[in-house]
Amino acid sequence: MTGFPWQEILAALGVLIPVIAFVWEFAIVGRKRLGYRIQMDTTPSGLNTEHARAWQRLERKSGERLKHPSFVLIRIENIGSAPINTGDYATPDTDNLGLSVRFPGRTVAGVLVTELSDDNLESFFHKDKWPDASDEEEEDGHKVGIVKLPKVKLNPDDHYKVLVVLERAGKQEGTLPEPEVVGTITKAGDGRISKTRGQTGTPRWVVALICFLLMVGLTEPFIFGQTMGTGAPLECARGTLEVTGSTAFKPVVDQAAKSYEDYCSDADIDTSGMRGSVDGLQRLEGERDPKLRANTVVFSDGGAAADSPALVPRPKAFMLFSIIANPGTEVHNLTQEELRRVLRGEVRNWAELGGKNLPVVVVDRESESGTRMTLEERFFGSSAQPGENSTDCEQVRGDAAGQVLRCRRTSTPAMLETVANIPGAIGYSESFAANSNPGVIEVRIDGQAADFDAAEAGAYPYWQTEYAYTYGEPAPESLPAKFLRFLTYQEGVDILRHSGHRPCAELRDAVNCEPSGPQ
């Protein structure tokens, strides 16, 4: 598309307006809303004369006959999307009064609660919770009858009705003022009680929204037909890009590269050189060909050394790693101290930690591995792990007889395969790959499984920020720059999520792409 970005604007409006309308109606305005409806306000004279005679013989509790009775039926209902609890009424906790219904110019002769939407609502109207149903007061020389309604818990769409028998006060003539419902609900916009009416048709705002979406749907084909060009899409770039670095992140890069190449046919992205974070960083820093340097991107589990000023980092994803073990160990949880002892070779048999009677086999990654460097950073600090004493992960070398068997693997897939095939083996891997492999089990650390929310809150320790490194700043229209934007803002974000990683933008500390601690 060239010129004005009609496609993006119309697509955004088509999504944003319904979302805003929904959020406004159901989350902001309508989350907690209490409504009332005056369904009847009449006198016997307004009914059939033959039947009105019986109504005119109504009496007060004292025995005094009502001379000018009237009848009001009020419906109280939860019209919001969230329950209204007794604590939501804006009255003191010691006061059971929830709402008041005022009848200017009338006094209350009797009150009856009827038509409960849920039989459980009846308990709120027992005498011990609703001792005083009515009252009266003077206002500008006129009496005002008051019905006191208790605090009633109402789920969405719950309602109850109140039938009130009233007597005209004094010699007031003419039409009586309409009843007033008084009360406030906390956490509900302005908190006022809304007057409602029976819904007999589609709301006007819904009709307007449908008309708008129909207009967008009819307009898009015409606009796109006028503005779509035959050139390559805006974010496409031609050329060759070499991607190196983390084997743990390679599945993400492979999928993103294929997707980008499908979208941009003139781009060629080579990921075959991804053999480890340190390996990739060293190769990029040591590259002498300016053209190759400019067309290389390295993905690293964690940051590069501080003495590499020419390498420019960009946080791309928040990654989780897992301690993995062969299922035969029957070990599902280790404290951090137990884990350190196992990896240092101080635990010879899993039975020492409550597991199966099997010798411990420690499977490591190469020292250039970002996964291993993250493990050492999180659990060992500056101290290094012992070196390997086996090349096949089955036999200890002769000079290491009596030691816990230790071997190394060069990639995440090789690590997973080795741990799955060797009884008693323990290792470590990127969490999504571990979770996708049925041949290994993920070991909890201090009782906590690998979980993004737990890691962001500081409860799970084995995590790392995935960085993309370039040699200096790439040209804005170059293939490295556009591929990194694709991975950050476009379809690549979905690939990150699908591969079990969290985009940095979704973290509270999005700039550093690190845990921010408990909220």
C-alpha positions in Angstrom: 0.0 0.0 0.0 1.2 3.5 -0.8 0.1 7.0 0.3 -2.3 7.5 3.2 -2.6 4.3 5.4 -6.3 3.7 5.0 -6.0 0.0 5.6 -4.4 0.4 9.0 -6.8 3.2 10.0 -10.0 1.4 9.0 -8.8 -1.9 10.5 -7.9 -0.1 13.8 -11.2 1.7 13.9 -13.1 -1.5 13.1 -11.4 -3.1 16.1 -11.1 -0.2 18.5 -14.6 1.2 18.4 -16.4 -2.1 19.3 -13.8 -2.8 22.0 -14.1 0.7 23.5 -17.9 0.4 23.4 -17.7 -2.9 25.1 -15.2 -1.8 27.7 -17.2 1.4 28.4 -20.5 -0.4 28.7 -19.5 -3.4 30.6 -16.2 -2.7 32.4 -16.1 1.1 33.1 -19.8 2.2 33.3 -21.5 -1.1 33.7 -19.3 -3.2 35.9 -21.3 -2.5 39.1 -24.6 -0.9 38.3 -27.8 -0.9 40.3 -31.0 0.1 38.6 -34.6 0.7 39.5 -37.9 0.8 37.6 -41.3 2.2 38.7 -43.6 -0.4 37.2 -46.8 0.9 38.8 -47.9 4.1 40.6 -51.6 4.3 40.7 -54.7 4.8 43.0 -58.0 2.9 43.2 -59.8 5.6 41.2 -57.6 4.7 38.3 -58.8 1.1 38.3 -62.1 -0.6 37.4 -64.7 1.0 39.7 -66.3 -2.3 40.7 -63.0 -3.6 42.1 -61.8 -0.3 43.5 -64.2 -0.6 46.4 -62.2 -3.4 48.0 -59.0 -1.4 47.7 -60.6 1.6 49.4 -61.3 -0.5 52.5 -57.5 -0.9 53.3 -56.5 0.0 56.8 -53.3 1.0 58.6 -51.8 -1.2 61.3 -53.6 1.0 63.9 -57.0 0.2 62.3 -57.4 3.6 60.7 -58.9 3.3 57.3 -57.0 4.7 54.3 -58.9 7.5 52.7 -56.7 8.3 49.7 -54.6 5.2 49.1 -52.1 4.7 46.3 -50.0 1.7 45.2 -46.4 1.7 43.9 -44.5 -1.3 42.5 -40.7 -0.8 42.2 -38.2 -3.2 40.7 -34.7 -3.1 42.0 -32.2 -4.9 39.7 -28.4 -5.5 39.1 -27.9 -4.2 35.6 -24.1 -4.4 35.6 -21.7 -7.2 34.8 -20.3 -7.8 38.3 -22.0 -8.9 41.5 -23.1 -6.2 44.0 -22.2 -7.3 47.5 -23.5 -5.9 50.8 -20.2 -4.1 51.2 -20.7 -2.2 47.9 -23.5 0.0 49.4 -22.1 3.4 50.5 -23.4 3.2 54.0 -21.6 2.4 57.3 -20.9 -1.3 57.8 -22.9 -1.2 61.1 -25.9 0.1 59.2 -28.0 -2.4 57.2 -29.7 0.3 55.2 -28.9 -0.1 51.5 -31.4 2.1 49.7 -34.2 4.5 50.5 -37.3 5.2 48.4 -38.9 8.6 49.1 -42.5 9.4 48.4 -43.1 13.2 48.7 -46.6 14.1 49.7 -47.4 10.6 50.9 -46.9 8.4 53.9 -46.2 4.7 54.0 -49.0 2.4 55.1 -47.5 -1.0 54.2 -44.6 -2.7 52.4 -44.4 -6.1 50.7 -41.4 -7.7 49.0 -42.4 -9.8 46.0 -41.0 -11.6 42.9 -37.5 -12.5 44.1 -35.4 -13.6 41.1 -33.6 -16.0 43.5 -35.1 -17.7 46.6 -31.9 -17.0 48.4 -32.7 -13.3 48.4 -35.4 -13.9 50.9 -32.9 -14.1 53.8 -32.0 -10.4 53.3 -35.6 -9.4 54.2 -35.9 -11.3 57.5 -37.0 -9.2 60.4 -33.6 -9.3 62.1 -32.0 -7.8 59.0 -34.9 -5.5 58.1 -36.5 -4.4 61.4 -37.7 -0.9 60.2 -39.2 -1.0 56.7 -40.6 2.5 56.7 -40.3 6.0 58.1 -41.4 9.6 57.4 -40.0 13.1 57.6 -41.0 16.7 57.0 -39.7 18.6 54.0 -40.8 22.2 53.2 -43.9 21.7 55.3 -44.9 18.5 53.6 -44.7 14.9 54.8 -42.4 12.5 52.9 -42.9 8.8 53.3 -39.7 6.7 53.2 -39.3 2.9 52.5 -35.9 1.6 53.8 -34.5 -1.3 51.8 -31.7 -3.5 53.3 -28.4 -4.2 51.7 -29.1 -7.1 49.3 -26.4 -9.1 47.5 -27.4 -9.2 43.8 -25.7 -11.2 41.1 -25.9 -9.8 37.5 -29.5 -9.8 36.3 -30.8 -10.5 39.9 -33.8 -8.5 41.0 -36.6 -8.1 43.5 -39.8 -6.0 43.6 -41.3 -3.9 46.4 -45.1 -3.2 46.6 -45.8 -0.1 48.7 -49.2 1.0 49.9 -49.4 4.7 50.6 -51.7 7.4 51.9 -51.9 10.9 50.6 -50.6 13.3 53.3 -52.7 16.3 54.3 -54.9 18.1 51.9 -52.4 18.1 49.0 -54.2 18.1 45.7 -53.1 17.4 42.1 -50.5 14.9 40.8 -48.1 13.6 43.3 -44.4 13.8 42.7 -42.7 10.6 41.4 -41.0 8.4 43.9 -37.2 8.9 44.4 -34.8 6.1 44.9 -31.8 7.2 46.9 -28.5 5.3 47.4 -24.9 5.0 46.2 -22.9 2.0 45.0 -19.1 2.2 45.4 -16.7 1.3 42.5 -19.5 2.1 40.0 -18.7 5.2 38.0 -20.5 8.0 39.8 -22.2 5.5 42.0 -25.7 6.7 41.4 -28.7 4.3 41.1 -29.9 4.3 37.5 -33.5 4.6 36.4 -34.2 1.9 33.8 -37.0 1.0 31.5 -38.3 -2.2 29.9 -36.2 -3.1 26.8 -38.5 -3.7 23.8 -36.1 -3.1 21.0 -32.4 -2.9 20.0 -30.6 -0.1 21.9 -29.7 2.9 19.7 -26.0 2.6 20.4 -26.0 -1.0 19.1 -27.8 0.1 15.9 -25.2 2.9 15.4 -22.3 0.5 16.0 -23.7 -2.0 13.5 -24.2 0.8 10.9 -20.6 2.0 11.4 -19.1 -1.5 11.0 -21.2 -2.0 7.9 -19.9 1.2 6.5 -16.3 0.1 7.2 -16.9 -3.2 5.5 -18.4 -1.6 2.4 -15.7 1.1 2.2 -12.6 -1.1 2.6 -12.7 -2.9 -0.7 -13.1 0.4 -2.6 -10.2 2.2 -0.8 -7.9 -0.8 -1.0 -8.7 -1.2 -4.7 -7.5 2.4 -5.2 -4.5 2.3 -3.0 -3.0 -1.2 -3.3 0.2 -1.2 -5.4 2.1 -4.0 -7.0 5.4 -3.3 -5.2 6.8 -5.2 -2.2 5.2 -4.7 1.2 6.6 -1.8 3.2 8.6 -3.9 5.7 10.2 -6.2 3.1 13.9 -5.9 2.3 16.0 -7.8 -0.1 19.4 -9.4 0.5 21.0 -12.1 2.7 21.0 -12.2 6.5 23.1 -14.5 8.7 21.6 -15.3 12.1 23.8 -16.9 14.7 23.8 -17.4 18.5 21.6 -19.3 21.0 20.5 -22.8 20.2 17.7 -22.4 22.8 16.2 -19.6 20.7 16.9 -21.2 17.3 13.3 -22.7 17.0 11.9 -19.2 17.2 14.3 -17.8 14.7 13.8 -20.7 12.3 10.1 -20.1 12.3 10.3 -16.3 12.1 12.8 -16.5 9.2 10.6 -18.9 7.2 7.6 -16.7 7.8 9.5 -13.6 6.7 10.9 -15.3 3.6 7.4 -16.4 2.7 6.2 -12.8 3.0 9.3 -11.3 1.4 10.5 -13.4 -1.5 13.7 -11.4 -2.1 15.0 -12.1 1.5 17.3 -15.0 2.3 17.8 -15.7 6.1 20.4 -18.3 7.1 20.1 -19.7 10.6 22.4 -22.7 10.2 25.2 -21.1 12.2 23.3 -20.9 15.5 25.7 -22.9 17.8 25.6 -21.0 21.0 25.3 -17.4 22.4 29.0 -16.9 23.1 30.1 -18.4 19.8 27.8 -16.1 17.9 28.9 -13.0 19.8 32.6 -13.8 19.4 32.2 -14.4 15.6 30.3 -11.1 15.1 32.9 -9.1 17.1 35.8 -10.8 15.4 34.4 -10.4 11.8 36.6 -8.2 9.7 34.4 -8.0 6.6 32.2 -4.8 7.0 29.5 -6.2 4.7 29.2 -9.5 6.6 29.2 -7.6 9.9 26.4 -5.4 8.7 24.3 -8.4 7.7 24.6 -10.5 10.8 22.3 -10.7 13.8 23.2 -12.7 17.0 20.7 -13.9 19.5 22.1 -14.3 23.0 20.7 -15.7 26.2 21.7 -12.8 28.4 23.9 -9.8 27.7 27.3 -9.7 26.1 30.4 -8.8 28.0 30.8 -5.2 29.0 34.0 -4.9 26.9 32.1 -5.3 23.7 31.1 -1.7 23.0 30.6 -2.2 19.2 27.8 -4.7 19.8 24.4 -3.1 20.1 21.8 -5.0 22.2 18.0 -5.0 21.8 15.9 -7.0 24.4 13.5 -9.2 22.4 12.0 -11.8 24.8 11.7 -13.0 28.3 12.7 -16.7 28.5 12.2 -19.4 31.1 14.6 -22.3 31.6 14.0 -25.6 33.4 15.9 -28.1 35.3 15.2 -31.5 33.6 15.7 -35.0 34.7 15.1 -38.6 33.5 11.7 -39.8 34.8 13.4 -42.8 36.4 15.0 -40.5 39.0 11.5 -39.9 40.6 12.8 -36.5 41.7 10.2 -33.7 41.1 11.5 -30.9 43.3 14.8 -29.6 44.5 15.8 -26.7 46.7 18.4 -24.4 45.3 21.0 -25.7 47.7 20.1 -29.3 46.7 20.4 -28.4 43.0 23.9 -26.8 43.6 25.1 -29.9 45.4 23.8 -32.2 42.6 25.5 -30.1 39.9 28.8 -29.9 41.8 28.9 -33.7 42.1 28.3 -33.8 45.8 25.2 -36.1 45.5 26.1 -39.5 44.1 22.8 -41.3 44.2 19.2 -40.0 43.9 18.2 -42.0 46.9 20.1 -39.4 49.0 17.4 -36.9 48.1 14.4 -39.2 48.3 14.5 -40.4 44.7 15.1 -43.7 43.1 18.2 -45.8 43.8 20.1 -44.6 40.7 23.5 -43.0 40.3 23.5 -39.3 39.4 24.6 -38.4 35.9 25.1 -34.6 35.2 24.6 -33.5 31.6 26.1 -30.1 31.0 26.2 -27.7 28.0 29.3 -26.3 26.5 30.8 -23.3 28.4 29.7 -21.0 25.4 26.1 -21.9 25.9 23.8 -19.1 27.0 21.6 -21.7 28.8 24.6 -22.8 30.9 25.8 -19.3 31.5 22.3 -18.4 32.8 22.4 -21.4 35.1 25.7 -20.4 36.5 24.6 -16.8 36.9 21.4 -17.7 38.7 22.7 -20.5 41.0 26.5 -20.4 41.3 27.5 -16.7 41.0 31.2 -16.5 40.2 32.0 -20.1 41.1 32.4 -22.5 38.1 31.1 -26.0 37.8 33.4 -29.0 37.6 34.6 -30.1 34.1 33.3 -33.1 32.3 34.8 -36.6 32.9 33.0 -38.5 30.1 32.6 -38.1 26.4 29.7 -40.6 25.9 27.7 -39.9 29.1 28.0 -43.6 29.9 31.5 -44.3 31.2 33.7 -42.1 33.4 37.3 -41.6 32.2 39.9 -43.7 34.1 41.5 -40.7 35.8 38.1 -39.7 37.2 37.1 -43.1 38.7 34.8 -42.7 41.7 33.4 -39.3 40.7 29.9 -38.5 39.6 29.7 -38.9 35.8 29.6 -35.6 34.0 29.3 -35.0 30.2 28.5 -32.2 27.8 26.2 -31.7 24.9 26.4 -28.9 22.3 22.8 -28.1 21.7 19.4 -28.0 23.4 18.0 -31.0 21.3 21.1 -33.0 22.2 20.7 -32.2 25.9 17.0 -33.3 25.8 17.8 -36.5 24.0 20.6 -37.5 26.4 18.7 -36.8 29.6 15.7 -38.8 28.2 17.9 -41.8 27.3 20.1 -42.1 30.4 18.6 -43.3 33.7 19.6 -41.0 36.5 20.5 -38.1 34.2 19.9 -34.4 35.1 20.4 -31.4 32.9 18.8 -28.1 31.9 17.0 -26.6 29.0 14.8 -23.9 27.7 11.4 -24.5 29.3 9.2 -24.7 26.2 11.5 -27.3 24.6 11.5 -29.3 27.9 7.8 -29.2 28.3 7.4 -30.4 24.7 9.6 -33.4 25.2 7.8 -36.4 26.9 11.0 -38.1 27.6 12.0 -35.8 30.4 10.4 -34.3 33.5 10.7 -30.7 34.7 12.0 -30.4 38.2 10.5 -27.7 40.4 12.9 -25.3 42.2 11.9 -24.6 45.8 8.5 -26.0 45.0 7.9 -23.5 42.1 7.4 -24.7 38.5 8.6 -22.7 35.6 6.0 -20.0 35.2 6.2 -16.5 33.7 4.1 -14.8 36.4 6.2 -16.4 39.1 9.4 -15.4 37.4 8.3 -11.8 36.9 7.3 -11.7 40.6 10.8 -13.0 41.7 9.5 -16.4 42.8 11.1 -18.5 40.0 14.9 -18.0 39.6 15.8 -19.6 36.3 15.1 -17.0 33.6 16.9 -14.9 31.1 16.4 -12.0 28.8 17.0 -12.8 25.1 18.9 -10.1 23.3 19.4 -9.5 19.6 22.9 -8.0 18.8 24.1 -6.2 15.7 27.5 -4.7 15.0 26.6 -1.0 15.4 23.2 0.3 14.3 21.8 -1.3 11.1 20.5 1.0 8.4 16.7 1.5 8.9 15.8 0.0 5.5 18.2 -2.9 5.7 17.2 -6.5 6.1 18.6 -6.9 9.7 16.6 -3.8 10.8 13.4 -4.9 9.2 13.7 -8.5 10.3 14.1 -7.4 13.9 11.1 -5.1 13.6 9.2 -8.0 12.2 10.1 -10.1 15.2 9.2 -7.3 17.6 6.0 -5.7 16.3 4.6 -7.9 13.6 3.9 -11.6 13.1 7.1 -12.5 15.0 5.4 -11.5 18.3 2.9 -14.3 17.8 5.7 -16.7 17.0 7.4 -15.7 20.3 4.3 -16.4 22.2 3.6 -19.7 20.4 7.1 -20.8 21.2 6.6 -20.3 24.9 8.4 -17.0 25.3 7.0 -13.7 26.5 7.6 -10.5 24.4 9.3 -7.8 26.4 6.5 -5.4 25.7 4.2 -7.5 27.9 6.4 -7.2 31.0 5.9 -4.5 33.6 9.5 -3.6 33.1 9.4 -3.7 29.3 12.4 -1.5 28.8 14.9 -3.8 30.6 12.8 -7.0 29.9 13.4 -8.2 33.4 11.3 -9.1 36.5 10.1 -6.1 38.4 9.3 -8.0 41.6 5.9 -8.4 43.3 3.3 -5.8 42.6 
